[in-house]
Amino acid sequence: MPEAAENQPRVRSQSHEGDGAARAAHATGAIVFADGTVVYGDGAGATGVATGELCFNTAMTGHQEILTDPSYAGQVVCFTFPHIGNVGANAEDEEASSEPARRAAVGMVSRATITPPANWRAEQSFAEWLAARGIIAVTGVDTRALTRRIREKGMPIVAIAHSRDGGLDADRLAELAGAAPAMEGAELARAVSRAEAGDWAVDGWNWPEGYAEGRADGPLVVVLDYGVKANILRRLVAAGARVRVAPGSTSAADVLAMKPDGVVVSNGPGDPAATGEYALETIRGVIEAGVPTLGICLGHQMIALALGAKTVKMAQGHHGANHPVKNRETGQVEIVSMNHGFAVDRDTLPADAVETHVSLFDGSNCGFRLTDRPVFSVQHHPEASPGPQDSFGVFDRFVADLAKRRAAAN
């Protein structure tokens, strides 16, 4: 049985006062804030120390998909749903689409102890998978208190530590948290983008066969990889596209040389303005060439920046699989998966942009299209994984439009 499954939660509260010394003596895990606040718990997964931005995620399932989403690079994910581990982990639920993209979340926090797997698809326990993946986990803590703190004060940079022998140095961890760079201004996409272009032919997952190969005669979609999730690529293939994935640093000339029918600007981690310093020229070049373009999450933000708009850092961001988004053009409300800490400032969008989607949680922008060019983008994750499939139509409409344009040109 994995070590994490043998340990029972011993520590519930967070403090560095009163009986803090007793808690520290028994704890094997800790989350430490720059102001010295300490959350003690039971360590699990990988041992060591990492720093990252602490966010909360409201999804009830899909923990492996969330933690392998490259958009979470440099972040510590606090799950609000208390239970974790019963599904285990398996190779098919991997969302990193390349080896660099495996540098995703650095830490995980949960209320309950990680349980042994009880699922027919499990290939290893979740605790074993965390350790193999290099993700530090702290369990047995008050995740409601952490969530309230994030809601009230924003997403802080923390140090997360796991030591099997205990003896955690809270003062040193607080110093590490204080010295770690903030997410605003951080360029993280290069580290999770592939180095070379390559084709992707894996279709969506279907029970009980699993993944299949896609068709080879559809319109060609070039995906600019800033940390693209595997299911974005799968959904494009499932919609009938041929997919070629290119590094995010690819020039517009090199993208256009591939003769794409369409381009997707992918999701990814970090500050879009920082990534935009090298990416916006390519995005502008593709748009100016008249190539139909779709942006997703970070890609949505960077398309907005390429058009002259601005992005803003959100206080707590949107992280979960149950977010309501309204399509302002159809009136339809979709429940979607979200994972972003920055948003597009709708008031700075150009005159030829029409806002298409808004969050029903806080009214923030979740999509727009251009009226004079074949460009549209969404802030949410239409590929889900995890999450509802309400937005799969984004890929179907995009690829169908490409096929129609291709047929008309021939």
N, C-alpha and C positions, 0 to 999 in steps of 0.2 A: 504494500500500500504506500502511495506517495507520502512523503514527509508532511506536506501541508494538510493532508486529510487526517493525520493522526493528532494534530494540534487543535485544541479547542480555544475559542476566543477568551483571552484573559483580561484584555484591556478594553474599556468602553469609552472612557472620557479623554479629553485633551486638556493638558495643563502642564505648566512647568513649575507649579507651586504645590504647596501642601504635601501630599504623599507622592509627588512626582518622582522622587528618588526611588521609591518602592516600585512604581510602575516601570521606570526605566530599567531597573535591575532585572525585571522579569520579561520585558518586551524584547522581541527579536526583530521588530519592524517599527518604523517611525516615518511620519511625514512632518517636516519642519519648515516653518515659514520664516521669512527674513526678519520678522519682528520678534522672533524667539518663541512663538507659539509652537507647541509640540503635540502631535497626535500619535500616541503610542498604540501598537497593535501587534499582531503576529505576522512575521515575515513569511513570504511564500515566493515561489518562482525563483528567479535569479538572485544571487547574493551580490552585495556591493552598494554603490551609491549612484544616483542619477539626479539631475536637476531638470525641471521642465515646468511648463505652464499647467496648472491644475484646472481642469474643467469637469463638469458633470455631464453624464449621458443618461437619458431617461429610458433607453431601450430595455425591454424585458428579456430579450434573447439576442443571439448573434454576437456574443462577446468576442469570439475569435475573429469574425469579420471586422468588427470595430477596431480591435487592437492591431490588425494587419493593414488597415486603411492607411496609406502613406500620408493622407491629410493630417493624421495625428502625430506626425514626426515632431519630436520635441515637446510632447505633452504627456501629462499624467492623467489618466481617465478614472474618475470616480463614478462608479455605477450606482444609480439611485435604487435600482431593483436589488433587493437584499441577497438573493440566492445566486450562486454561480457554481459552475463545474459539472452539473449533471449531464450535460450534452458531451462533455469531453472536447477533443480536438481531432481534426482530420485534415489531410492534405487538400481535399476538394474545397474546403471553405476558406482557402487562402485568398486574400484580396490584393496582396502585393503582386504586381504583374511582371516584376523583374527583380534580379538580385539586389540592386541598389535600393529598390523600393521596400525591402525588408527592414529598412531603418525607419520604423513607424513609431508607435507609442513607446515611451521609455518606462512607464510605470502604470500600475493599476491599483485601485482601492475598492474594497468591497466590505459590506457589513458582515456577511456570514463567512464562515470558513469554507474553503473550496472543497466540494464534495467529490467522491469518486464518480466516474462516468457511469451512466445507466442509459446508454443510447446505442442502437445497433450500428451507427456510422462511426462511433468513436474508435480512434486508432491509438490514442494515449490519453492519459488523464490531463485535465486542464493545468494542474500544477506542474506536471512534467513538461507540458508544452511551453508554459511560461518560462521555465528554467532554460529549456533548449533554445527558446527564442531570445533570451537575454532581457526579459521584461521583469522588473522588480515589482513585487506585489506586497501590499499590506492589507490584511484582513482583520475582521473583528473590531472595527471602529465605527463610530457614529457618523455614518455617511449623510444622515439628515442634517447634522450640524455643519458638516463641510459644505453641503449644498446651500444651506442658508447663508453661510459666510460668503460664498461665491456670488449668490444673488444680491447680497447687500453691498459687497465691496469689490466685486469684479474677480477676474481670474488671476490669481497670484502666481508668481514663480516660487516653487517649493523644491526642497531636497527630499527625496524618498530613499530610504535605506532599508536593507535587510541583512542582518548578521545572525547566523545560527547560534553564535555564542553570546548574543546580547552585547551589553556594554556599549551602547550607541552614544556617541559624543554629540549631544544636542547643540552645544555651542558651535562646534565646527560645522555641523550641518546647517545651522542658521547663517553662518558666514558664507557657505557655499551658495545658499539660496539668494542671499543678498548680492553676491558677486555675479550670478548668472545673468546673461543678457535677457532683456524683455522680448516678448514676441513682436511687439511693434518695431519695425525696422529690420526684422530678422529675415534673411534670405535662406530658406531651407529646401527649396525645390531642386536645386542642382544635386544635392546629396541623394535624392530619391528618384532621379531621372536616369533612364538608361543611357549608355554611352554611344550606342550604334542603333541605326534604324533596322527594323525587322518586321516581318509579317506576323499577323496573329490570325489564326483560323479556328479557334475553339469557340464552339456554339454554347448556348445556355445549358443549364443542368436540367435533366428530365429524369424523373423516377420511373423505373429503377435503373435505367441504363447509365445515368451520370452524364458526363460531357460528351458531345459529338463534334464532328468536323463540320464547318460551315461550307456554303457554296463558294465556287471559285469564279463566278461570272457576274457578280453584282457590281455596283458602282464602287470606285475606289475612294475610301476615306482615309486621309492621313491624320493621325492623332498626335498632336504635340504633347509630349509626355513631361508633365511637371510633378509626377507622382500619381499617374493614372491608376485607378482601381481596375482590377481584372474584370469586374462585371460590367463596366462601361464597354470594354472591348467585346465581351461576350454578347451584350445586348445589341451592339452594332452588327455583329455577325448574325445574330438571330433575326435581325431586321432585314438581312439580305445583302449586307455590304461586304466587300473585301477590305480588310483593315491592315494598314501599315502604320507602325508606331515609330515616331521619330523623336530624338532627344529634344528637350525644350529649348536648347540653344541653337537648333537648326535655323539657318537663315531663310528668309522668304524666298530667295532665288532657288535654294536647294529644295524647299517644299514644292514650289511651282514646277521644278524640273521633274518631279514625280508624276506630274499631270493628274492631280487629284480631282475627283468630282466634287469632293467636299472636304472640309477640315474641321476637326474637333479640337478645341483648346481645353485641356483636361483640368481636373481637380488637382489639388496639391496643398502642401503645408506653407506656413509662414505668412509674411506680409506681402500682399500682391504688389504694392508699390516697390518693394525691394526686388522682387522677381522681375517686375516690369522693366527695371533698368536695362536688362538685356533681352527681354522677351517682346516688348511692345513694338519694336521695329519690325519684327517678323509678323506679328499679328496685323499691324497696319498694312504691310505689304500684301498679305493674303487677302485682306478685305478690299484693298484698292484694286486688286486684280480681278475682283468680282467673283471670287470663289465662295460658294455657300459655306457659311461658318456657324458652328454651334459651340457655345461655351458652357462649361459646367463648373459650378462652385468657384474655385480660384480662377478658372478660365472665364467665367462670367465676370468676375471682378476685373480681370486684366483686359478683356475686351472693352469694358467700360472705360478703363484708364486709357486704352489706345484711342478711344474716341474723344478723349478730353475730359471725361468725368473724373470724380474723385471717390476714394474709398475711405471708410472710417473704421476705427477699432471699436468693437462692441464690448459692453461691460461684461456680459456673461456668455455671449455667443449663443448659437443654436446647435445642440448636440442631442440627437435622438431619432427615433423611428416613428414618431407619432405627431408630427408637426402639421397643422392645417395650413394649406396655401390656397389662395383663391386666384383662379384665372379670371382676370378682369374683363377679358374679351368674350368669354363664354358663360361666365357666372358659375362655373363648376368649381367645387372645393375638393381638393385632393389631400389625402393624408400621405405625407412624404417623409423620407429620411433626410436629415440635415446634419451637417458637420462644418461649421465655419465660425470664426471669431472676428471676421471683418465683413463689412457690408458696403454696397454701392450707395452713395448719396444720390438719391433720385433727383434732387434739385439741381444737380450738376450735369445730368444727362443731356446730350445734344438735342437740338430741336427736331431732328429726324428720328428720334427714339421714342417708342411708345412703351410705357410700362405695361407688362402683360400679367405679372404675378406679384402678389403681396402676401406677407405673412399675416395670418389672422391672430397670432400671438401678440405681436408688437407693431404691426403695420409696416415693417421694413421691406425694402425692395427685394423681390425674389425672381425677377425676370424682366426682360425687355426685348424688343425687336426693332430693327430699322425699317423705315417705310420705303426707302429708296434703294436698299441693297439687301441681298439674301443673307441676313445676319440675325440670329436670335440666340439668347442665352438664358440659363436658369441658375438660380442660386442653390436650389436644393439638389439632391442626388436622385435623378430619375431611375438610376439602375438599382436603387435600394441596396440590399446585401449588407446589413439586414434592413428589413422594412417592408412596407406594403408595395404592391406592384401598380399602384394607381397611375404612375407617370411613365410606364414603359412606352406609352404612345409617343413620347418625345422622340425616341429613336426610330420608331416606325414611320412617323411623319417626315423626319429628316431624310431618311434613306429613300422613302418613296418619292420625295421631291427630287432627290438627286437622280433617281432612275428615270423620272419623267423628263428632266432636263437633258439627260444623256440620250434618251430616245429621240427627243425633238432635234437634237444637234446632229443625229446620224441620218 
